[in-house]
Amino acid sequence: MQKEQSIYVAGHRGMVGSAIIRKLQALGFGSILTRTREELDLCNSVAVRAFFEAEKPRIMVVAAAKVGGILVNHEKPVEFLLENLYIQNNLISSAYETGVEKLLFLGSSCIYPKFAPQPILESALLTGELEPTNEAYAIAKIAGIKLCQAYAREYGKNFISAMPTNLYGPNDNFDLHTSHVLPALIRKVHEARQKGENSIVLWGTGRPRREFLHVDDLASACVFLLENYDSEEIINVGYGEDVTICKLAETICEVVGFTGELDFDSSKPDGTPRKLLDLSRLISLGWKPRISLLEGIRSTYQWFLQNVPT
Protein backbone atom coordinates (compact mmCIF):
# COMPACT_ATOMS: atom_id res chain seq x y z
CA MET A 1 0.00 0.00 0.00
CA GLN A 2 1.07 3.54 -0.73
CA LYS A 3 0.35 6.14 1.95
CA GLU A 4 -1.22 8.48 -0.61
CA GLN A 5 -3.74 5.87 -1.82
CA SER A 6 -7.35 6.48 -0.83
CA ILE A 7 -8.62 3.89 1.67
CA TYR A 8 -12.31 3.45 2.44
CA VAL A 9 -13.06 1.95 5.86
CA ALA A 10 -16.71 0.90 5.92
CA GLY A 11 -18.00 0.86 9.49
CA HIS A 12 -15.52 3.42 10.81
CA ARG A 13 -17.60 4.28 13.88
CA GLY A 14 -17.64 0.71 15.16
CA MET A 15 -15.08 -0.90 17.41
CA VAL A 16 -13.18 -2.56 14.55
CA GLY A 17 -13.43 0.25 12.02
CA SER A 18 -12.35 2.93 14.49
CA ALA A 19 -9.33 0.83 15.53
CA ILE A 20 -8.29 0.40 11.89
CA ILE A 21 -8.58 4.16 11.35
CA ARG A 22 -6.39 4.81 14.41
CA LYS A 23 -3.78 2.38 13.10
CA LEU A 24 -3.76 3.84 9.57
CA GLN A 25 -3.47 7.38 10.91
CA ALA A 26 -0.62 6.38 13.23
CA LEU A 27 1.22 4.94 10.22
CA GLY A 28 0.80 8.14 8.22
CA PHE A 29 -1.99 7.20 5.81
CA GLY A 30 -3.69 10.49 5.03
CA SER A 31 -6.38 9.75 2.45
CA ILE A 32 -8.92 7.82 4.52
CA LEU A 33 -12.55 7.83 3.37
CA THR A 34 -15.42 7.41 5.84
CA ARG A 35 -19.17 7.85 5.81
CA THR A 36 -21.61 7.72 8.71
CA ARG A 37 -24.83 5.73 8.51
CA GLU A 38 -26.70 9.01 8.09
CA GLU A 39 -24.48 10.00 5.17
CA LEU A 40 -24.56 6.63 3.40
CA ASP A 41 -27.04 3.79 3.84
CA LEU A 42 -25.00 0.68 3.08
CA CYS A 43 -28.19 -1.30 2.49
CA ASN A 44 -29.03 1.02 -0.43
CA SER A 45 -27.29 -0.35 -3.52
CA VAL A 46 -27.83 2.79 -5.60
CA ALA A 47 -26.39 5.07 -2.92
CA VAL A 48 -23.39 2.78 -2.34
CA ARG A 49 -22.58 2.59 -6.06
CA ALA A 50 -22.85 6.40 -6.37
CA PHE A 51 -20.42 6.84 -3.47
CA PHE A 52 -17.85 4.53 -5.06
CA GLU A 53 -18.15 6.20 -8.45
CA ALA A 54 -17.67 9.65 -6.89
CA GLU A 55 -14.83 8.85 -4.46
CA LYS A 56 -13.06 5.98 -6.28
CA PRO A 57 -11.24 4.41 -3.30
CA ARG A 58 -8.22 2.26 -4.20
CA ILE A 59 -8.15 0.18 -1.00
CA MET A 60 -11.12 -0.93 1.06
CA VAL A 61 -11.82 -2.60 4.41
CA VAL A 62 -15.29 -4.05 5.00
CA ALA A 63 -15.70 -3.62 8.75
CA ALA A 64 -19.39 -2.69 8.56
CA ALA A 65 -21.87 -5.28 9.83
CA LYS A 66 -24.88 -5.80 12.04
CA VAL A 67 -23.44 -7.52 15.12
CA GLY A 68 -24.58 -8.65 18.56
CA GLY A 69 -24.42 -11.33 21.23
CA ILE A 70 -26.27 -14.63 21.65
CA LEU A 71 -29.56 -13.09 22.84
CA VAL A 72 -30.12 -10.59 20.05
CA ASN A 73 -28.84 -13.03 17.40
CA HIS A 74 -31.44 -15.53 18.59
CA GLU A 75 -34.23 -12.93 18.62
CA LYS A 76 -33.48 -11.23 15.27
CA PRO A 77 -32.24 -13.83 12.74
CA VAL A 78 -34.01 -12.18 9.79
CA GLU A 79 -32.37 -8.84 10.45
CA PHE A 80 -28.94 -10.37 11.01
CA LEU A 81 -29.11 -12.36 7.79
CA LEU A 82 -30.67 -9.80 5.45
CA GLU A 83 -28.92 -6.63 6.63
CA ASN A 84 -25.49 -8.22 6.52
CA LEU A 85 -26.15 -9.64 3.05
CA TYR A 86 -27.28 -6.24 1.79
CA ILE A 87 -24.29 -4.42 3.29
CA GLN A 88 -21.56 -6.75 2.07
CA ASN A 89 -23.08 -7.44 -1.36
CA ASN A 90 -23.41 -3.72 -2.05
CA LEU A 91 -19.88 -2.94 -0.88
CA ILE A 92 -18.09 -5.84 -2.57
CA SER A 93 -19.89 -5.54 -5.91
CA SER A 94 -19.41 -1.76 -6.03
CA ALA A 95 -15.73 -2.23 -5.21
CA TYR A 96 -15.35 -4.51 -8.22
CA GLU A 97 -17.39 -2.31 -10.55
CA THR A 98 -15.39 0.83 -9.73
CA GLY A 99 -11.90 -0.68 -9.82
CA VAL A 100 -10.92 -1.02 -6.14
CA GLU A 101 -7.44 -2.57 -6.22
CA LYS A 102 -7.53 -4.45 -2.91
CA LEU A 103 -10.36 -5.30 -0.55
CA LEU A 104 -10.21 -6.84 2.93
CA PHE A 105 -13.44 -8.48 4.07
CA LEU A 106 -13.71 -9.16 7.79
CA GLY A 107 -15.57 -12.33 8.62
CA SER A 108 -15.80 -13.95 12.04
CA SER A 109 -14.71 -17.10 13.85
CA CYS A 110 -18.42 -17.93 14.22
CA ILE A 111 -18.41 -19.10 10.58
CA TYR A 112 -16.79 -22.36 11.63
CA PRO A 113 -18.73 -25.51 12.58
CA LYS A 114 -19.93 -25.73 16.17
CA PHE A 115 -17.87 -28.86 16.83
CA ALA A 116 -14.84 -28.07 14.67
CA PRO A 117 -11.57 -29.70 15.82
CA GLN A 118 -9.56 -27.36 18.04
CA PRO A 119 -7.63 -25.22 17.33
CA ILE A 120 -9.69 -24.41 14.23
CA LEU A 121 -7.94 -24.49 10.87
CA GLU A 122 -9.20 -22.39 7.97
CA SER A 123 -9.96 -25.64 6.15
CA ALA A 124 -12.71 -26.41 8.70
CA LEU A 125 -15.09 -24.01 6.94
CA LEU A 126 -18.31 -25.75 5.82
CA THR A 127 -17.30 -29.14 7.23
CA GLY A 128 -20.09 -29.31 9.83
CA GLU A 129 -23.21 -27.67 11.27
CA LEU A 130 -23.09 -24.12 12.59
CA GLU A 131 -23.81 -22.96 16.12
CA PRO A 132 -27.63 -22.36 16.07
CA THR A 133 -27.53 -19.26 18.27
CA ASN A 134 -25.69 -17.20 15.61
CA GLU A 135 -26.42 -19.19 12.45
CA ALA A 136 -27.98 -16.29 10.51
CA TYR A 137 -24.98 -14.01 11.08
CA ALA A 138 -22.56 -16.81 10.22
CA ILE A 139 -24.36 -17.65 6.97
CA ALA A 140 -24.19 -14.01 5.90
CA LYS A 141 -20.47 -13.88 6.63
CA ILE A 142 -19.85 -17.11 4.74
CA ALA A 143 -21.69 -15.61 1.76
CA GLY A 144 -19.39 -12.57 1.92
CA ILE A 145 -16.30 -14.79 1.94
CA LYS A 146 -17.57 -16.78 -1.02
CA LEU A 147 -18.37 -13.59 -2.94
CA CYS A 148 -14.82 -12.30 -2.43
CA GLN A 149 -13.43 -15.65 -3.55
CA ALA A 150 -15.71 -15.62 -6.58
CA TYR A 151 -14.45 -12.20 -7.66
CA ALA A 152 -10.86 -13.40 -7.16
CA ARG A 153 -11.36 -16.56 -9.22
CA GLU A 154 -13.59 -15.19 -11.97
CA TYR A 155 -12.16 -11.70 -12.38
CA GLY A 156 -8.72 -11.89 -10.78
CA LYS A 157 -9.51 -9.37 -8.05
CA ASN A 158 -7.29 -9.06 -4.99
CA PHE A 159 -10.18 -9.47 -2.53
CA ILE A 160 -9.03 -11.17 0.69
CA SER A 161 -10.92 -12.35 3.79
CA ALA A 162 -9.75 -12.45 7.41
CA MET A 163 -11.49 -14.35 10.22
CA PRO A 164 -11.07 -12.57 13.57
CA THR A 165 -11.73 -14.33 16.85
CA ASN A 166 -13.80 -12.70 19.63
CA LEU A 167 -12.86 -9.03 19.86
CA TYR A 168 -12.97 -6.39 22.58
CA GLY A 169 -11.60 -2.92 23.29
CA PRO A 170 -12.41 0.79 22.91
CA ASN A 171 -15.76 1.60 21.26
CA ASP A 172 -17.17 -1.83 22.09
CA ASN A 173 -20.91 -2.23 22.72
CA PHE A 174 -21.57 -2.46 26.46
CA ASP A 175 -25.37 -2.79 26.25
CA LEU A 176 -26.40 -5.83 28.29
CA HIS A 177 -29.09 -6.82 25.77
CA THR A 178 -27.05 -6.69 22.57
CA SER A 179 -23.37 -6.97 23.52
CA HIS A 180 -20.93 -9.86 23.37
CA VAL A 181 -19.74 -11.68 26.45
CA LEU A 182 -16.63 -9.70 27.48
CA PRO A 183 -18.11 -6.15 27.35
CA ALA A 184 -21.36 -7.45 28.88
CA LEU A 185 -19.40 -8.92 31.79
CA ILE A 186 -17.49 -5.67 32.29
CA ARG A 187 -20.73 -3.73 32.57
CA LYS A 188 -22.48 -6.32 34.73
CA VAL A 189 -19.58 -6.63 37.17
CA HIS A 190 -19.11 -2.86 37.30
CA GLU A 191 -22.79 -2.25 38.09
CA ALA A 192 -22.80 -5.01 40.72
CA ARG A 193 -19.82 -3.37 42.42
CA GLN A 194 -21.51 0.04 42.28
CA LYS A 195 -24.67 -1.36 43.89
CA GLY A 196 -22.78 -3.31 46.54
CA GLU A 197 -24.24 -6.62 45.44
CA ASN A 198 -22.94 -9.87 46.91
CA SER A 199 -23.34 -12.04 43.80
CA ILE A 200 -23.83 -11.96 40.03
CA VAL A 201 -25.88 -14.38 37.95
CA LEU A 202 -24.23 -15.25 34.63
CA TRP A 203 -25.58 -17.19 31.65
CA GLY A 204 -24.57 -20.81 31.08
CA THR A 205 -22.24 -23.10 32.94
CA GLY A 206 -19.07 -21.02 32.70
CA ARG A 207 -17.25 -23.97 31.11
CA PRO A 208 -17.13 -22.94 27.42
CA ARG A 209 -13.72 -21.72 26.31
CA ARG A 210 -13.24 -18.57 24.27
CA GLU A 211 -10.31 -16.76 22.68
CA PHE A 212 -10.20 -12.96 22.92
CA LEU A 213 -8.19 -10.52 20.80
CA HIS A 214 -7.84 -6.82 21.55
CA VAL A 215 -9.17 -4.77 18.66
CA ASP A 216 -5.92 -2.80 18.37
CA ASP A 217 -4.14 -6.09 17.67
CA LEU A 218 -6.74 -6.85 15.01
CA ALA A 219 -6.15 -3.43 13.42
CA SER A 220 -2.43 -4.19 13.30
CA ALA A 221 -3.18 -7.53 11.63
CA CYS A 222 -5.51 -5.91 9.08
CA VAL A 223 -2.85 -3.45 7.92
CA PHE A 224 -0.30 -6.27 7.86
CA LEU A 225 -2.58 -8.38 5.65
CA LEU A 226 -3.31 -5.49 3.29
CA GLU A 227 0.43 -5.13 2.79
CA ASN A 228 1.50 -8.80 2.84
CA TYR A 229 -1.35 -11.15 1.92
CA ASP A 230 -2.87 -11.68 -1.53
CA SER A 231 -4.47 -15.12 -1.39
CA GLU A 232 -8.17 -15.75 -1.88
CA GLU A 233 -7.98 -18.33 0.94
CA ILE A 234 -9.36 -17.14 4.26
CA ILE A 235 -6.91 -16.45 7.08
CA ASN A 236 -7.49 -16.60 10.85
CA VAL A 237 -6.65 -13.70 13.16
CA GLY A 238 -6.58 -14.42 16.88
CA TYR A 239 -4.63 -14.40 20.13
CA GLY A 240 -3.61 -18.06 20.16
CA GLU A 241 -4.86 -18.88 23.68
CA ASP A 242 -8.33 -19.35 25.16
CA VAL A 243 -9.91 -19.19 28.64
CA THR A 244 -13.12 -20.47 30.18
CA ILE A 245 -15.97 -18.01 30.58
CA CYS A 246 -15.62 -18.58 34.32
CA LYS A 247 -11.96 -17.55 34.24
CA LEU A 248 -12.81 -14.55 32.08
CA ALA A 249 -15.43 -13.45 34.61
CA GLU A 250 -12.99 -13.90 37.49
CA THR A 251 -10.37 -11.79 35.67
CA ILE A 252 -12.90 -9.03 35.06
CA CYS A 253 -13.94 -9.14 38.72
CA GLU A 254 -10.28 -8.71 39.68
CA VAL A 255 -9.84 -5.72 37.38
CA VAL A 256 -13.11 -4.06 38.44
CA GLY A 257 -12.65 -4.82 42.13
CA PHE A 258 -15.77 -6.92 42.66
CA THR A 259 -15.39 -9.49 45.46
CA GLY A 260 -18.83 -11.16 45.38
CA GLU A 261 -19.84 -14.62 44.16
CA LEU A 262 -20.38 -15.75 40.57
CA ASP A 263 -23.53 -17.84 40.10
CA PHE A 264 -23.92 -19.55 36.72
CA ASP A 265 -27.43 -20.22 35.39
CA SER A 266 -27.04 -23.52 33.54
CA SER A 267 -30.59 -23.26 32.13
CA LYS A 268 -29.27 -20.58 29.73
CA PRO A 269 -27.38 -21.52 26.53
CA ASP A 270 -23.60 -21.84 26.50
CA GLY A 271 -23.17 -21.53 22.74
CA THR A 272 -20.23 -23.25 21.09
CA PRO A 273 -18.27 -25.32 23.68
CA ARG A 274 -14.87 -24.14 22.47
CA LYS A 275 -13.62 -21.75 19.81
CA LEU A 276 -9.85 -21.36 19.43
CA LEU A 277 -8.34 -20.44 16.09
CA ASP A 278 -5.23 -21.96 14.55
CA LEU A 279 -2.94 -19.02 13.72
CA SER A 280 -0.22 -20.95 11.88
CA ARG A 281 -0.91 -19.31 8.52
CA LEU A 282 -0.76 -15.75 9.87
CA ILE A 283 2.17 -16.32 12.23
CA SER A 284 4.19 -17.88 9.40
CA LEU A 285 3.87 -14.56 7.55
CA GLY A 286 5.46 -12.70 10.47
CA TRP A 287 2.59 -11.26 12.53
CA LYS A 288 1.71 -11.97 16.17
CA PRO A 289 -0.52 -10.32 18.81
CA ARG A 290 1.01 -8.10 21.49
CA ILE A 291 -1.74 -7.19 24.00
CA SER A 292 -2.34 -9.72 26.81
CA LEU A 293 -5.89 -10.41 27.98
CA LEU A 294 -5.29 -8.91 31.43
CA GLU A 295 -3.68 -5.78 29.95
CA GLY A 296 -6.47 -5.49 27.41
CA ILE A 297 -9.25 -5.84 29.98
CA ARG A 298 -7.64 -3.20 32.19
CA SER A 299 -7.40 -0.67 29.35
CA THR A 300 -10.90 -1.50 28.12
CA TYR A 301 -12.34 -0.99 31.61
CA GLN A 302 -10.65 2.39 31.83
CA TRP A 303 -12.17 3.33 28.47
CA PHE A 304 -15.55 2.15 29.74
CA LEU A 305 -15.28 4.32 32.88
CA GLN A 306 -14.43 7.37 30.82
CA ASN A 307 -16.94 6.94 28.01
CA VAL A 308 -19.98 4.85 29.00
CA PRO A 309 -22.71 6.35 31.24
CA THR A 310 -23.88 3.93 33.94
C-alpha positions as MATLAB code, in Angstrom:
seq = 'MQKEQSIYVAGHRGMVGSAIIRKLQALGFGSILTRTREELDLCNSVAVRAFFEAEKPRIMVVAAAKVGGILVNHEKPVEFLLENLYIQNNLISSAYETGVEKLLFLGSSCIYPKFAPQPILESALLTGELEPTNEAYAIAKIAGIKLCQAYAREYGKNFISAMPTNLYGPNDNFDLHTSHVLPALIRKVHEARQKGENSIVLWGTGRPRREFLHVDDLASACVFLLENYDSEEIINVGYGEDVTICKLAETICEVVGFTGELDFDSSKPDGTPRKLLDLSRLISLGWKPRISLLEGIRSTYQWFLQNVPT';
ca = [
       0.000    0.000    0.000;
       1.069    3.535   -0.731;
       0.353    6.143    1.949;
      -1.221    8.479   -0.611;
      -3.741    5.870   -1.819;
      -7.352    6.477   -0.835;
      -8.615    3.891    1.666;
     -12.306    3.454    2.441;
     -13.057    1.951    5.857;
     -16.712    0.904    5.915;
     -17.996    0.858    9.486;
     -15.518    3.418   10.813;
     -17.600    4.279   13.883;
     -17.638    0.706   15.156;
     -15.081   -0.897   17.409;
     -13.185   -2.557   14.555;
     -13.431    0.249   12.021;
     -12.348    2.925   14.491;
      -9.330    0.826   15.529;
      -8.292    0.405   11.889;
      -8.585    4.164   11.352;
      -6.388    4.807   14.411;
      -3.779    2.383   13.099;
      -3.763    3.841    9.573;
      -3.465    7.381   10.911;
      -0.619    6.378   13.227;
       1.222    4.938   10.218;
       0.804    8.142    8.217;
      -1.988    7.203    5.805;
      -3.692   10.491    5.034;
      -6.377    9.747    2.445;
      -8.924    7.819    4.519;
     -12.547    7.833    3.371;
     -15.418    7.414    5.839;
     -19.174    7.851    5.813;
     -21.615    7.724    8.710;
     -24.831    5.734    8.513;
     -26.697    9.009    8.094;
     -24.479   10.001    5.173;
     -24.555    6.631    3.398;
     -27.040    3.791    3.843;
     -25.000    0.684    3.076;
     -28.195   -1.297    2.495;
     -29.034    1.016   -0.426;
     -27.285   -0.355   -3.515;
     -27.833    2.791   -5.600;
     -26.388    5.066   -2.917;
     -23.390    2.783   -2.341;
     -22.584    2.595   -6.063;
     -22.847    6.395   -6.366;
     -20.416    6.841   -3.467;
     -17.845    4.530   -5.058;
     -18.154    6.199   -8.446;
     -17.669    9.648   -6.889;
     -14.830    8.849   -4.458;
     -13.059    5.979   -6.278;
     -11.240    4.412   -3.299;
      -8.225    2.257   -4.201;
      -8.148    0.177   -1.005;
     -11.116   -0.930    1.063;
     -11.822   -2.599    4.408;
     -15.288   -4.050    5.000;
     -15.696   -3.619    8.753;
     -19.388   -2.689    8.562;
     -21.869   -5.279    9.828;
     -24.877   -5.795   12.044;
     -23.440   -7.524   15.118;
     -24.583   -8.650   18.559;
     -24.416  -11.330   21.226;
     -26.272  -14.633   21.648;
     -29.558  -13.094   22.843;
     -30.115  -10.586   20.047;
     -28.841  -13.033   17.400;
     -31.443  -15.527   18.587;
     -34.231  -12.929   18.623;
     -33.482  -11.231   15.275;
     -32.243  -13.832   12.740;
     -34.015  -12.179    9.787;
     -32.369   -8.835   10.452;
     -28.937  -10.370   11.010;
     -29.110  -12.356    7.786;
     -30.666   -9.799    5.450;
     -28.915   -6.628    6.634;
     -25.488   -8.217    6.521;
     -26.153   -9.642    3.054;
     -27.283   -6.236    1.794;
     -24.288   -4.423    3.290;
     -21.563   -6.751    2.074;
     -23.081   -7.439   -1.361;
     -23.405   -3.720   -2.054;
     -19.878   -2.939   -0.879;
     -18.094   -5.840   -2.572;
     -19.887   -5.543   -5.909;
     -19.405   -1.760   -6.026;
     -15.725   -2.227   -5.205;
     -15.355   -4.512   -8.220;
     -17.387   -2.312  -10.545;
     -15.386    0.831   -9.730;
     -11.900   -0.677   -9.816;
     -10.916   -1.022   -6.141;
      -7.435   -2.569   -6.221;
      -7.528   -4.447   -2.910;
     -10.357   -5.302   -0.549;
     -10.206   -6.838    2.928;
     -13.438   -8.481    4.072;
     -13.711   -9.158    7.787;
     -15.568  -12.333    8.619;
     -15.803  -13.953   12.037;
     -14.714  -17.098   13.845;
     -18.421  -17.931   14.217;
     -18.407  -19.100   10.579;
     -16.793  -22.364   11.630;
     -18.732  -25.512   12.582;
     -19.928  -25.733   16.170;
     -17.866  -28.863   16.831;
     -14.839  -28.075   14.667;
     -11.570  -29.702   15.818;
      -9.558  -27.363   18.036;
      -7.634  -25.222   17.326;
      -9.689  -24.409   14.227;
      -7.941  -24.495   10.867;
      -9.195  -22.389    7.966;
      -9.960  -25.644    6.148;
     -12.710  -26.415    8.700;
     -15.088  -24.011    6.936;
     -18.311  -25.747    5.817;
     -17.304  -29.139    7.227;
     -20.093  -29.309    9.828;
     -23.206  -27.671   11.271;
     -23.086  -24.118   12.586;
     -23.810  -22.958   16.119;
     -27.626  -22.361   16.067;
     -27.527  -19.256   18.273;
     -25.690  -17.199   15.611;
     -26.416  -19.188   12.453;
     -27.985  -16.291   10.515;
     -24.985  -14.009   11.080;
     -22.557  -16.814   10.219;
     -24.358  -17.650    6.974;
     -24.191  -14.012    5.899;
     -20.472  -13.879    6.634;
     -19.850  -17.108    4.736;
     -21.688  -15.612    1.759;
     -19.386  -12.571    1.921;
     -16.304  -14.793    1.943;
     -17.569  -16.777   -1.024;
     -18.371  -13.591   -2.939;
     -14.822  -12.302   -2.435;
     -13.425  -15.652   -3.554;
     -15.705  -15.624   -6.581;
     -14.446  -12.199   -7.660;
     -10.864  -13.401   -7.161;
     -11.362  -16.562   -9.217;
     -13.589  -15.188  -11.975;
     -12.157  -11.703  -12.384;
      -8.721  -11.889  -10.780;
      -9.512   -9.370   -8.051;
      -7.292   -9.060   -4.992;
     -10.180   -9.474   -2.534;
      -9.032  -11.170    0.689;
     -10.923  -12.355    3.788;
      -9.747  -12.452    7.412;
     -11.495  -14.351   10.220;
     -11.067  -12.572   13.572;
     -11.726  -14.328   16.851;
     -13.797  -12.698   19.635;
     -12.859   -9.027   19.855;
     -12.970   -6.391   22.581;
     -11.598   -2.919   23.291;
     -12.410    0.793   22.908;
     -15.761    1.600   21.256;
     -17.170   -1.827   22.085;
     -20.906   -2.226   22.723;
     -21.574   -2.462   26.461;
     -25.367   -2.794   26.250;
     -26.399   -5.831   28.289;
     -29.094   -6.822   25.771;
     -27.052   -6.689   22.569;
     -23.370   -6.966   23.518;
     -20.926   -9.863   23.367;
     -19.736  -11.681   26.455;
     -16.630   -9.703   27.479;
     -18.111   -6.154   27.351;
     -21.361   -7.455   28.876;
     -19.401   -8.922   31.786;
     -17.487   -5.672   32.286;
     -20.731   -3.735   32.575;
     -22.480   -6.324   34.727;
     -19.580   -6.633   37.166;
     -19.112   -2.856   37.305;
     -22.789   -2.252   38.093;
     -22.804   -5.008   40.721;
     -19.817   -3.372   42.417;
     -21.505    0.043   42.285;
     -24.665   -1.356   43.893;
     -22.775   -3.306   46.542;
     -24.238   -6.619   45.442;
     -22.942   -9.874   46.913;
     -23.341  -12.035   43.796;
     -23.834  -11.956   40.030;
     -25.879  -14.383   37.948;
     -24.226  -15.247   34.626;
     -25.581  -17.187   31.648;
     -24.569  -20.807   31.077;
     -22.237  -23.101   32.942;
     -19.065  -21.020   32.695;
     -17.253  -23.968   31.109;
     -17.128  -22.944   27.422;
     -13.718  -21.720   26.309;
     -13.238  -18.573   24.270;
     -10.313  -16.763   22.678;
     -10.195  -12.962   22.919;
      -8.192  -10.517   20.803;
      -7.838   -6.820   21.555;
      -9.169   -4.772   18.663;
      -5.924   -2.805   18.368;
      -4.139   -6.085   17.666;
      -6.737   -6.850   15.010;
      -6.153   -3.432   13.423;
      -2.434   -4.188   13.296;
      -3.179   -7.532   11.632;
      -5.509   -5.905    9.078;
      -2.850   -3.446    7.916;
      -0.301   -6.269    7.862;
      -2.581   -8.377    5.649;
      -3.307   -5.493    3.287;
       0.433   -5.133    2.793;
       1.505   -8.798    2.837;
      -1.348  -11.149    1.918;
      -2.868  -11.676   -1.530;
      -4.465  -15.123   -1.385;
      -8.173  -15.754   -1.878;
      -7.980  -18.335    0.937;
      -9.362  -17.138    4.264;
      -6.913  -16.449    7.081;
      -7.490  -16.602   10.848;
      -6.645  -13.696   13.163;
      -6.582  -14.424   16.885;
      -4.632  -14.397   20.132;
      -3.613  -18.057   20.164;
      -4.864  -18.881   23.681;
      -8.331  -19.352   25.164;
      -9.906  -19.189   28.636;
     -13.116  -20.469   30.183;
     -15.969  -18.012   30.581;
     -15.620  -18.575   34.319;
     -11.956  -17.554   34.236;
     -12.807  -14.549   32.081;
     -15.430  -13.447   34.607;
     -12.986  -13.900   37.486;
     -10.365  -11.791   35.673;
     -12.896   -9.030   35.061;
     -13.938   -9.142   38.724;
     -10.284   -8.714   39.684;
      -9.837   -5.722   37.385;
     -13.112   -4.056   38.435;
     -12.650   -4.820   42.126;
     -15.774   -6.916   42.662;
     -15.391   -9.494   45.457;
     -18.828  -11.159   45.376;
     -19.836  -14.617   44.164;
     -20.381  -15.748   40.572;
     -23.535  -17.839   40.099;
     -23.919  -19.547   36.719;
     -27.435  -20.223   35.390;
     -27.036  -23.520   33.542;
     -30.590  -23.263   32.127;
     -29.273  -20.582   29.727;
     -27.375  -21.523   26.534;
     -23.600  -21.839   26.499;
     -23.174  -21.533   22.740;
     -20.230  -23.255   21.094;
     -18.274  -25.323   23.683;
     -14.870  -24.139   22.473;
     -13.616  -21.753   19.812;
      -9.850  -21.363   19.429;
      -8.339  -20.438   16.087;
      -5.234  -21.961   14.547;
      -2.943  -19.022   13.717;
      -0.224  -20.945   11.883;
      -0.907  -19.314    8.522;
      -0.760  -15.753    9.866;
       2.169  -16.317   12.231;
       4.188  -17.880    9.400;
       3.871  -14.559    7.554;
       5.463  -12.697   10.471;
       2.590  -11.264   12.532;
       1.709  -11.968   16.171;
      -0.522  -10.319   18.811;
       1.008   -8.101   21.487;
      -1.736   -7.190   23.999;
      -2.338   -9.718   26.806;
      -5.892  -10.412   27.980;
      -5.290   -8.906   31.431;
      -3.679   -5.777   29.954;
      -6.474   -5.495   27.406;
      -9.254   -5.845   29.983;
      -7.637   -3.197   32.192;
      -7.399   -0.669   29.351;
     -10.899   -1.504   28.119;
     -12.344   -0.992   31.611;
     -10.645    2.389   31.834;
     -12.172    3.330   28.473;
     -15.555    2.153   29.745;
     -15.278    4.317   32.879;
     -14.433    7.373   30.824;
     -16.935    6.939   28.014;
     -19.983    4.854   28.998;
     -22.708    6.352   31.235;
     -23.877    3.932   33.937;
];
